[in-house]
Amino acid sequence: GTHLVLLPALVAMLLLCVSPAPAKQGSSCLSAPAEKRCSQQVPLAVEHPVRSSISSIRTAAPQQPASTFSSTGFPADCSHLTSSSPSGVYVIQPAASPPRAVWCDMDTEGKGWTVVQRNTYTTEITWKESWTTYKYGFGNVQGDHWLGTEYLHLLTQQGTYKVRFVVRSNANVTHYAEYDIFSVESEASGYPLRLGRFLGGGEDYLTSYHTRYGGIHDNMKFSTTDRDQDQHSGNCANSYGGWWYDKCQNVLLNGKRYIFWPGICSSGDCASSLILVKPTDVC
Ligand SMILES: [Ca+2]
C-alpha cells in the first residue's frame, strides 16, 4: 500500500540557504556565482551498494517557508527530506517545473540525493531515444531511467547543484566522481553540460580533455539520434544513447549493454551507473 511519510521538520539546507541575511562572501546559496568553491574533498572511489529495492511513493508534507517548497507543497528536491527518510520514490517540484516523481537516494553518503539517471548493464531500455523522449524522460524511476533533460535543466537552475557520477564495475566495486557545480542549461542553448571543480583523487574524465578517448564532456551540448550537436563528423548518439558528446566520449552511461568509464569498465562493461544531484554544500 501507499505510505505517507510526514516531514516533521525542515532540514538544515533550508535554514542555511533561505536565510535573508547575506552570506559572508556577499552571496546567498541560491545566487552563488560559479566560482564559489567549497573546501570539501571527497575520495574518488568508495564502495557503496547500488540500491534496487522497490518501495511505495512517498509524499513530503507541506512545510512553512515558501522558497524550498512549491505552492503545491512539494519539496524542490530530495535534499529537503528529513535525514531519517528512507530511499524511495518521492514527489518533488523544482521551480517552474510540474511535480515529478523521482527516486530519492538516502543511502549514499550525505543523503538527500536526487537520482537523475540510473542504468544497469542488462537493462531493457535501449537508450537510443529521440530528443523529445530525452527531454521529458523515460524508464522507471524505481529502476533504470532518465529523469528528463528538461527536468535536469529546471532542477539545476533553481540553485547551485553538485553532482556525483557513480559506476559499479562488473567486479562489484563502486566508484564515483563528484563535481562541486552541475547544471544543464536551456533547451534553446542545446542543454549543454556545465560542471564545476572535480572533487576526487583520480583522473577527471568529464572536465579535462582526453585525446585518447572522445575529448571532453564539460560544456558540450546534448546529442540524440535525431539531434546531432556533437563535435564529430558523424552522430555519436547513433551508437548508444543521448549524451553530452564531444567526438565522441570519455565516459558514457546512457547505453544498453554499454556503460563505459576508462580504467573501471574500459570495455563498456560496468554493471550499473547512477547520476545523483543535490544542492552544493554551504561553504
Ligand atoms: Ca556530429
Residues whose N, C-alpha, C, O or C-beta is under 5 A from the ligand:
A	BS01	CA	D228 D230 Q231 H232 S233 G234 N235
